[in-house]
Amino acid sequence: MKAPNGYTSRPNADDPRSTEAWALGEASRRLALAAKMDDKGESLREALRLNQRLWSIYQSALSEPDCQLPKDVPDNVLALSVMIDRHVMARLADLDGSKIGPILDITRAIAEGLAAKSAQPGAGALAKQAAAPAPVKPAAANATPVMRVSA
């Protein structure tokens, strides 16, 4: 997948949270577009890898011993990232773009929460002031996933 010629929106350079929201939104956008491409999964593979790299950055930041967030925030976001890891690996194995829903849902929900917080005065970076997503209960195999994120 080639880099887009231009971005529809750009993050506010002064607000790390806005940058994080933009990055997750951009990764979601690329993933959704790649899922529709007819190129034998090459675009989807690239978009999945981008998404995985982005979530790995969050995993690393939230796993740092000096992470200043309340313990439940990193724990909840890391639990979501484990779900993302599993779904990304499964999609890299089969390159089935019709099954990227859980990846998009979680990534978009976190991006929307970060964007909403970045609009508030005094909002900081995910690794400094993230709001904890509500715990997600495992769904039945045929159930529609439901996710509540408070940000």
TIRO-2110 file (N, C-alpha, C; in Angstrom, 1 decimal):
// TIRO-2110
0.8, -1.2, 0.0, N, 1, A
0.0, 0.0, 0.0, CA, 1, A
0.9, 1.2, 0.0, C, 1, A
0.7, 2.1, -0.9, N, 2, A
1.5, 3.3, -1.0, CA, 2, A
1.0, 4.3, 0.0, C, 2, A
1.9, 5.2, 0.4, N, 3, A
1.6, 6.2, 1.4, CA, 3, A
0.6, 7.2, 0.7, C, 3, A
-0.4, 7.7, 1.4, N, 4, A
-1.3, 8.6, 0.8, CA, 4, A
-0.6, 9.9, 0.4, C, 4, A
-1.2, 10.5, -0.7, N, 5, A
-0.6, 11.8, -1.2, CA, 5, A
-0.8, 12.9, -0.2, C, 5, A
-1.8, 12.9, 0.6, N, 6, A
-2.1, 13.9, 1.6, CA, 6, A
-3.0, 13.4, 2.6, C, 6, A
-2.9, 14.0, 3.8, N, 7, A
-3.7, 13.6, 4.9, CA, 7, A
-5.0, 14.4, 5.0, C, 7, A
-6.1, 13.9, 5.4, N, 8, A
-7.3, 14.6, 5.5, CA, 8, A
-7.3, 15.4, 6.8, C, 8, A
-6.5, 15.0, 7.7, N, 9, A
-6.4, 15.8, 9.0, CA, 9, A
-5.0, 15.6, 9.5, C, 9, A
-4.5, 16.5, 10.3, N, 10, A
-3.2, 16.4, 10.8, CA, 10, A
-3.3, 16.6, 12.3, C, 10, A
-2.4, 15.9, 13.1, N, 11, A
-2.5, 16.1, 14.5, CA, 11, A
-2.0, 17.4, 15.0, C, 11, A
-2.5, 17.8, 16.1, N, 12, A
-2.0, 19.0, 16.8, CA, 12, A
-0.6, 18.7, 17.4, C, 12, A
0.4, 19.3, 16.9, N, 13, A
1.8, 18.9, 17.3, CA, 13, A
2.0, 19.2, 18.8, C, 13, A
1.2, 20.1, 19.4, N, 14, A
1.4, 20.5, 20.8, CA, 14, A
0.7, 19.5, 21.7, C, 14, A
-0.1, 18.6, 21.2, N, 15, A
-0.8, 17.7, 22.0, CA, 15, A
-0.5, 16.2, 21.7, C, 15, A
0.2, 15.5, 22.5, N, 16, A
0.6, 14.1, 22.2, CA, 16, A
-0.7, 13.2, 22.1, C, 16, A
-1.7, 13.5, 22.9, N, 17, A
-2.9, 12.7, 22.8, CA, 17, A
-3.6, 12.8, 21.5, C, 17, A
-3.6, 14.0, 21.0, N, 18, A
-4.1, 14.3, 19.6, CA, 18, A
-3.3, 13.5, 18.6, C, 18, A
-2.0, 13.5, 18.7, N, 19, A
-1.2, 12.7, 17.8, CA, 19, A
-1.5, 11.2, 17.9, C, 19, A
-1.6, 10.7, 19.1, N, 20, A
-2.0, 9.3, 19.3, CA, 20, A
-3.3, 9.0, 18.7, C, 20, A
-4.3, 9.8, 18.9, N, 21, A
-5.6, 9.6, 18.3, CA, 21, A
-5.6, 9.6, 16.8, C, 21, A
-4.8, 10.6, 16.2, N, 22, A
-4.6, 10.6, 14.8, CA, 22, A
-4.0, 9.3, 14.2, C, 22, A
-2.9, 8.9, 14.9, N, 23, A
-2.2, 7.7, 14.5, CA, 23, A
-3.1, 6.5, 14.4, C, 23, A
-3.9, 6.3, 15.5, N, 24, A
-4.8, 5.2, 15.5, CA, 24, A
-5.9, 5.3, 14.5, C, 24, A
-6.4, 6.5, 14.3, N, 25, A
-7.4, 6.7, 13.3, CA, 25, A
-6.8, 6.5, 11.9, C, 25, A
-5.6, 6.9, 11.6, N, 26, A
-5.0, 6.7, 10.3, CA, 26, A
-4.7, 5.2, 10.1, C, 26, A
-4.3, 4.5, 11.1, N, 27, A
-4.1, 3.1, 11.0, CA, 27, A
-5.4, 2.3, 10.7, C, 27, A
-6.5, 2.8, 11.3, N, 28, A
-7.8, 2.2, 11.1, CA, 28, A
-8.2, 2.5, 9.6, C, 28, A
-8.0, 3.7, 9.2, N, 29, A
-8.4, 4.1, 7.8, CA, 29, A
-7.7, 3.2, 6.8, C, 29, A
-6.4, 3.1, 7.0, N, 30, A
-5.6, 2.3, 6.1, CA, 30, A
-6.0, 0.8, 6.1, C, 30, A
-6.3, 0.3, 7.3, N, 31, A
-6.7, -1.1, 7.4, CA, 31, A
-8.0, -1.3, 6.6, C, 31, A
-9.0, -0.4, 6.8, N, 32, A
-10.3, -0.5, 6.2, CA, 32, A
-10.2, -0.4, 4.7, C, 32, A
-9.3, 0.5, 4.2, N, 33, A
-9.1, 0.6, 2.7, CA, 33, A
-8.4, -0.7, 2.2, C, 33, A
-7.4, -1.1, 2.9, N, 34, A
-6.6, -2.3, 2.5, CA, 34, A
-7.5, -3.5, 2.4, C, 34, A
-8.5, -3.7, 3.3, N, 35, A
-9.3, -4.8, 3.3, CA, 35, A
-10.1, -4.9, 2.0, C, 35, A
-10.3, -3.8, 1.3, N, 36, A
-11.2, -3.8, 0.1, CA, 36, A
-10.3, -3.9, -1.2, C, 36, A
-9.0, -3.9, -1.0, N, 37, A
-8.1, -3.9, -2.2, CA, 37, A
-8.1, -5.3, -2.7, C, 37, A
-7.9, -5.4, -4.1, N, 38, A
-7.8, -6.7, -4.7, CA, 38, A
-6.4, -6.9, -5.2, C, 38, A
-5.5, -7.1, -4.2, N, 39, A
-4.1, -7.2, -4.6, CA, 39, A
-3.4, -8.4, -3.9, C, 39, A
-4.2, -9.4, -3.7, N, 40, A
-3.8, -10.7, -3.1, CA, 40, A
-3.3, -10.5, -1.7, C, 40, A
-3.8, -9.5, -1.0, N, 41, A
-3.6, -9.3, 0.5, CA, 41, A
-2.3, -8.5, 0.8, C, 41, A
-1.6, -8.0, -0.2, N, 42, A
-0.4, -7.2, 0.0, CA, 42, A
-0.7, -5.9, 0.8, C, 42, A
-1.8, -5.2, 0.4, N, 43, A
-2.1, -4.0, 1.1, CA, 43, A
-2.6, -4.3, 2.6, C, 43, A
-3.4, -5.4, 2.7, N, 44, A
-3.8, -5.7, 4.0, CA, 44, A
-2.7, -6.1, 4.9, C, 44, A
-1.7, -6.9, 4.4, N, 45, A
-0.5, -7.3, 5.2, CA, 45, A
0.2, -6.0, 5.7, C, 45, A
0.4, -5.0, 4.8, N, 46, A
1.1, -3.8, 5.2, CA, 46, A
0.3, -3.0, 6.2, C, 46, A
-1.0, -2.9, 6.1, N, 47, A
-1.8, -2.2, 7.0, CA, 47, A
-1.8, -2.9, 8.4, C, 47, A
-1.9, -4.2, 8.4, N, 48, A
-1.9, -5.0, 9.6, CA, 48, A
-0.6, -4.8, 10.3, C, 48, A
0.5, -4.8, 9.6, N, 49, A
1.8, -4.6, 10.2, CA, 49, A
2.0, -3.2, 10.8, C, 49, A
1.4, -2.2, 10.1, N, 50, A
1.4, -0.8, 10.7, CA, 50, A
0.6, -0.8, 12.0, C, 50, A
-0.5, -1.4, 12.0, N, 51, A
-1.4, -1.4, 13.2, CA, 51, A
-0.6, -2.1, 14.3, C, 51, A
0.0, -3.2, 14.0, N, 52, A
0.8, -4.0, 15.0, CA, 52, A
1.9, -3.2, 15.6, C, 52, A
2.6, -2.5, 14.7, N, 53, A
3.7, -1.6, 15.2, CA, 53, A
3.2, -0.5, 16.2, C, 53, A
2.1, 0.1, 15.8, N, 54, A
1.5, 1.1, 16.6, CA, 54, A
1.1, 0.6, 18.0, C, 54, A
0.4, -0.5, 18.0, N, 55, A
0.0, -1.1, 19.3, CA, 55, A
1.3, -1.6, 20.1, C, 55, A
2.3, -2.0, 19.4, N, 56, A
3.6, -2.4, 20.1, CA, 56, A
4.2, -1.2, 20.9, C, 56, A
4.1, 0.0, 20.3, N, 57, A
4.6, 1.2, 20.9, CA, 57, A
3.8, 1.4, 22.2, C, 57, A
2.5, 1.3, 22.1, N, 58, A
1.7, 1.5, 23.4, CA, 58, A
2.0, 0.4, 24.4, C, 58, A
2.2, -0.8, 24.0, N, 59, A
2.5, -1.9, 24.9, CA, 59, A
3.8, -1.5, 25.6, C, 59, A
4.8, -1.1, 24.9, N, 60, A
6.1, -0.8, 25.5, CA, 60, A
6.0, 0.4, 26.5, C, 60, A
5.3, 1.4, 26.1, N, 61, A
5.1, 2.6, 26.9, CA, 61, A
4.4, 2.3, 28.2, C, 61, A
3.3, 1.5, 28.1, N, 62, A
2.5, 1.1, 29.3, CA, 62, A
3.2, 0.1, 30.1, C, 62, A
4.2, -0.6, 29.7, N, 63, A
4.9, -1.6, 30.5, CA, 63, A
6.1, -1.0, 31.2, C, 63, A
6.4, 0.2, 30.9, N, 64, A
7.5, 0.8, 31.6, CA, 64, A
7.3, 0.9, 33.1, C, 64, A
8.3, 0.6, 33.9, N, 65, A
8.2, 0.7, 35.4, CA, 65, A
7.8, 2.1, 35.9, C, 65, A
8.2, 3.1, 35.1, N, 66, A
7.9, 4.5, 35.6, CA, 66, A
6.6, 5.1, 35.0, C, 66, A
5.8, 4.2, 34.4, N, 67, A
4.5, 4.6, 33.9, CA, 67, A
3.7, 5.3, 35.0, C, 67, A
3.2, 6.5, 34.8, N, 68, A
2.6, 7.2, 35.9, CA, 68, A
1.1, 7.1, 36.0, C, 68, A
0.5, 6.2, 35.1, N, 69, A
-0.9, 6.0, 35.1, CA, 69, A
-1.3, 5.1, 36.3, C, 69, A
-2.6, 5.2, 36.7, N, 70, A
-3.0, 4.3, 37.7, CA, 70, A
-2.9, 2.9, 37.2, C, 70, A
-2.6, 1.9, 38.0, N, 71, A
-2.4, 0.5, 37.5, CA, 71, A
-3.4, -0.1, 36.6, C, 71, A
-4.7, 0.3, 36.9, N, 72, A
-5.8, -0.4, 36.1, CA, 72, A
-5.8, 0.2, 34.7, C, 72, A
-5.3, 1.3, 34.4, N, 73, A
-5.3, 1.9, 33.0, CA, 73, A
-4.4, 1.1, 32.1, C, 73, A
-3.1, 0.9, 32.5, N, 74, A
-2.2, 0.1, 31.6, CA, 74, A
-2.7, -1.3, 31.6, C, 74, A
-3.2, -1.9, 32.7, N, 75, A
-3.7, -3.2, 32.6, CA, 75, A
-4.8, -3.4, 31.6, C, 75, A
-5.7, -2.5, 31.6, N, 76, A
-6.9, -2.6, 30.7, CA, 76, A
-6.4, -2.4, 29.2, C, 76, A
-5.6, -1.4, 29.0, N, 77, A
-5.2, -1.1, 27.6, CA, 77, A
-4.3, -2.3, 27.1, C, 77, A
-3.4, -2.8, 28.0, N, 78, A
-2.6, -4.0, 27.6, CA, 78, A
-3.5, -5.2, 27.3, C, 78, A
-4.6, -5.4, 28.1, N, 79, A
-5.5, -6.5, 27.8, CA, 79, A
-6.1, -6.3, 26.4, C, 79, A
-6.4, -5.1, 26.1, N, 80, A
-7.0, -4.8, 24.7, CA, 80, A
-5.9, -5.1, 23.7, C, 80, A
-4.7, -4.7, 24.0, N, 81, A
-3.6, -4.9, 23.0, CA, 81, A
-3.3, -6.4, 22.7, C, 81, A
-3.5, -7.2, 23.8, N, 82, A
-3.3, -8.7, 23.6, CA, 82, A
-4.4, -9.2, 22.6, C, 82, A
-5.6, -8.7, 22.7, N, 83, A
-6.7, -9.1, 21.8, CA, 83, A
-6.3, -8.6, 20.4, C, 83, A
-5.8, -7.4, 20.3, N, 84, A
-5.4, -6.9, 19.0, CA, 84, A
-4.3, -7.8, 18.4, C, 84, A
-3.3, -8.2, 19.2, N, 85, A
-2.2, -9.1, 18.7, CA, 85, A
-2.8, -10.3, 18.2, C, 85, A
-3.7, -11.0, 18.9, N, 86, A
-4.3, -12.2, 18.4, CA, 86, A
-5.0, -12.1, 17.1, C, 86, A
-5.8, -11.0, 17.0, N, 87, A
-6.6, -10.8, 15.8, CA, 87, A
-5.7, -10.5, 14.6, C, 87, A
-4.6, -9.6, 14.8, N, 88, A
-3.7, -9.3, 13.8, CA, 88, A
-3.0, -10.5, 13.3, C, 88, A
-2.5, -11.3, 14.2, N, 89, A
-1.8, -12.5, 13.8, CA, 89, A
-2.7, -13.5, 13.0, C, 89, A
-3.9, -13.6, 13.4, N, 90, A
-4.8, -14.5, 12.6, CA, 90, A
-5.1, -13.9, 11.2, C, 90, A
-5.2, -12.6, 11.1, N, 91, A
-5.4, -12.0, 9.8, CA, 91, A
-4.2, -12.0, 9.0, C, 91, A
-3.0, -11.9, 9.6, N, 92, A
-1.8, -12.1, 8.8, CA, 92, A
-1.6, -13.5, 8.2, C, 92, A
-2.2, -14.4, 9.0, N, 93, A
-2.1, -15.8, 8.5, CA, 93, A
-3.1, -16.1, 7.4, C, 93, A
-4.2, -15.5, 7.4, N, 94, A
-5.2, -15.8, 6.3, CA, 94, A
-5.5, -14.7, 5.4, C, 94, A
-5.1, -13.4, 5.7, N, 95, A
-5.3, -12.2, 4.9, CA, 95, A
-6.7, -12.1, 4.5, C, 95, A
-7.7, -12.4, 5.4, N, 96, A
-9.1, -12.3, 5.2, CA, 96, A
-9.6, -10.9, 5.7, C, 96, A
-9.7, -10.0, 4.8, N, 97, A
-10.1, -8.6, 5.1, CA, 97, A
-11.5, -8.5, 5.7, C, 97, A
-12.3, -9.5, 5.5, N, 98, A
-13.7, -9.5, 6.0, CA, 98, A
-13.7, -9.8, 7.5, C, 98, A
-12.6, -10.1, 8.1, N, 99, A
-12.6, -10.5, 9.5, CA, 99, A
-11.8, -9.4, 10.3, C, 99, A
-11.6, -8.2, 9.8, N, 100, A
-10.8, -7.2, 10.6, CA, 100, A
-11.7, -6.4, 11.5, C, 100, A
-13.0, -6.7, 11.6, N, 101, A
-13.9, -5.9, 12.5, CA, 101, A
-13.4, -5.7, 13.9, C, 101, A
-13.0, -6.7, 14.6, N, 102, A
-12.5, -6.5, 16.0, CA, 102, A
-11.3, -5.5, 16.1, C, 102, A
-10.4, -5.7, 15.1, N, 103, A
-9.2, -4.8, 15.1, CA, 103, A
-9.7, -3.3, 14.9, C, 103, A
-10.6, -3.1, 13.9, N, 104, A
-11.1, -1.8, 13.7, CA, 104, A
-11.9, -1.2, 14.8, C, 104, A
-12.7, -2.0, 15.4, N, 105, A
-13.6, -1.6, 16.5, CA, 105, A
-12.8, -1.1, 17.7, C, 105, A
-11.8, -1.9, 18.1, N, 106, A
-11.0, -1.5, 19.3, CA, 106, A
-10.1, -0.3, 18.9, C, 106, A
-9.4, -0.3, 17.8, N, 107, A
-8.5, 0.8, 17.4, CA, 107, A
-9.3, 2.1, 17.3, C, 107, A
-10.5, 2.0, 16.6, N, 108, A
-11.3, 3.3, 16.5, CA, 108, A
-11.8, 3.8, 17.8, C, 108, A
-12.2, 2.9, 18.7, N, 109, A
-12.8, 3.3, 20.0, CA, 109, A
-11.7, 4.0, 20.8, C, 109, A
-10.5, 3.5, 20.8, N, 110, A
-9.4, 4.1, 21.5, CA, 110, A
-9.1, 5.5, 20.9, C, 110, A
-9.0, 5.5, 19.6, N, 111, A
-8.8, 6.8, 18.9, CA, 111, A
-9.8, 7.8, 19.2, C, 111, A
-11.1, 7.4, 19.2, N, 112, A
-12.2, 8.4, 19.5, CA, 112, A
-12.1, 8.9, 21.0, C, 112, A
-11.7, 8.0, 21.9, N, 113, A
-11.6, 8.4, 23.3, CA, 113, A
-10.4, 9.3, 23.4, C, 113, A
-9.3, 9.1, 22.8, N, 114, A
-8.2, 10.0, 22.9, CA, 114, A
-8.5, 11.3, 22.2, C, 114, A
-9.2, 11.3, 21.1, N, 115, A
-9.6, 12.6, 20.4, CA, 115, A
-10.5, 13.4, 21.3, C, 115, A
-11.4, 12.7, 22.0, N, 116, A
-12.4, 13.5, 22.9, CA, 116, A
-11.6, 14.1, 24.0, C, 116, A
-10.7, 13.4, 24.6, N, 117, A
-9.9, 13.9, 25.7, CA, 117, A
-8.9, 15.0, 25.2, C, 117, A
-8.4, 14.9, 24.0, N, 118, A
-7.5, 15.9, 23.6, CA, 118, A
-8.2, 17.3, 23.4, C, 118, A
-9.5, 17.2, 23.2, N, 119, A
-10.2, 18.5, 23.0, CA, 119, A
-10.4, 19.2, 24.4, C, 119, A
-10.2, 18.5, 25.5, N, 120, A
-10.4, 19.1, 26.8, CA, 120, A
-9.1, 19.7, 27.2, C, 120, A
-9.1, 20.8, 27.9, N, 121, A
-7.9, 21.5, 28.4, CA, 121, A
-7.1, 20.6, 29.3, C, 121, A
-5.8, 20.6, 29.2, N, 122, A
-4.9, 19.9, 30.1, CA, 122, A
-4.8, 18.4, 29.8, C, 122, A
-5.3, 18.0, 28.6, N, 123, A
-5.2, 16.5, 28.3, CA, 123, A
-3.8, 16.2, 27.9, C, 123, A
-3.3, 15.1, 28.3, N, 124, A
-1.9, 14.7, 28.0, CA, 124, A
-1.8, 13.4, 27.2, C, 124, A
-0.6, 12.8, 27.1, N, 125, A
-0.4, 11.7, 26.3, CA, 125, A
-1.0, 10.4, 26.9, C, 125, A
-1.3, 9.4, 26.1, N, 126, A
-1.8, 8.1, 26.5, CA, 126, A
-0.9, 7.6, 27.6, C, 126, A
0.4, 7.7, 27.5, N, 127, A
1.3, 7.1, 28.5, CA, 127, A
1.4, 8.0, 29.7, C, 127, A
0.6, 9.1, 29.7, N, 128, A
0.6, 10.0, 30.9, CA, 128, A
-0.7, 10.1, 31.6, C, 128, A
-1.8, 10.2, 30.8, N, 129, A
-3.1, 10.4, 31.3, CA, 129, A
-4.2, 9.8, 30.5, C, 129, A
-4.2, 8.5, 30.4, N, 130, A
-5.3, 7.8, 29.6, CA, 130, A
-6.4, 7.4, 30.6, C, 130, A
-7.6, 7.4, 30.1, N, 131, A
-8.7, 6.9, 30.8, CA, 131, A
-8.8, 5.4, 30.6, C, 131, A
-9.2, 4.7, 31.6, N, 132, A
-9.2, 3.2, 31.5, CA, 132, A
-10.5, 2.8, 30.7, C, 132, A
-10.3, 1.9, 29.8, N, 133, A
-11.5, 1.3, 29.1, CA, 133, A
-12.1, 0.3, 30.1, C, 133, A
-13.4, 0.2, 30.0, N, 134, A
-14.1, -0.8, 30.8, CA, 134, A
-13.7, -2.2, 30.4, C, 134, A
-13.6, -3.1, 31.4, N, 135, A
-13.1, -4.4, 31.1, CA, 135, A
-14.1, -5.0, 30.0, C, 135, A
-13.5, -5.8, 29.1, N, 136, A
-14.3, -6.4, 28.1, CA, 136, A
-14.4, -7.9, 28.5, C, 136, A
-15.7, -8.3, 28.5, N, 137, A
-16.0, -9.7, 28.8, CA, 137, A
-15.9, -10.5, 27.5, C, 137, A
-15.3, -11.7, 27.5, N, 138, A
-15.2, -12.6, 26.3, CA, 138, A
-16.6, -12.8, 25.8, C, 138, A
-16.8, -12.7, 24.5, N, 139, A
-18.1, -13.0, 23.9, CA, 139, A
-18.1, -14.4, 23.4, C, 139, A
-19.3, -14.8, 23.2, N, 140, A
-19.5, -16.2, 22.6, CA, 140, A
-19.0, -16.1, 21.2, C, 140, A
-18.7, -17.2, 20.7, N, 141, A
-18.1, -17.3, 19.3, CA, 141, A
-18.9, -16.6, 18.3, C, 141, A
-20.2, -16.7, 18.4, N, 142, A
-21.1, -16.1, 17.3, CA, 142, A
-21.7, -14.8, 17.7, C, 142, A
-21.4, -14.3, 18.9, N, 143, A
-22.0, -13.0, 19.4, CA, 143, A
-21.3, -11.8, 18.8, C, 143, A
-22.0, -10.8, 18.7, N, 144, A
-21.4, -9.5, 18.2, CA, 144, A
-20.7, -8.9, 19.3, C, 144, A
-19.4, -8.5, 19.1, N, 145, A
-18.6, -7.9, 20.2, CA, 145, A
-19.2, -6.6, 20.6, C, 145, A
-19.2, -6.3, 21.9, N, 146, A
-19.6, -5.0, 22.5, CA, 146, A
-18.5, -4.5, 23.3, C, 146, A
-18.2, -3.2, 23.1, N, 147, A
-17.0, -2.6, 23.8, CA, 147, A
-17.4, -1.3, 24.3, C, 147, A
-17.2, -1.1, 25.5, N, 148, A
-17.4, 0.3, 26.1, CA, 148, A
-16.1, 0.8, 26.5, C, 148, A
-15.8, 2.0, 26.0, N, 149, A
-14.6, 2.7, 26.3, CA, 149, A
-14.9, 4.0, 26.9, C, 149, A
-14.3, 4.3, 28.1, N, 150, A
-14.5, 5.6, 28.7, CA, 150, A
-13.1, 6.3, 28.6, C, 150, A
-13.2, 7.5, 28.0, N, 151, A
-11.9, 8.2, 27.8, CA, 151, A
-12.0, 9.6, 28.2, C, 151, A
END
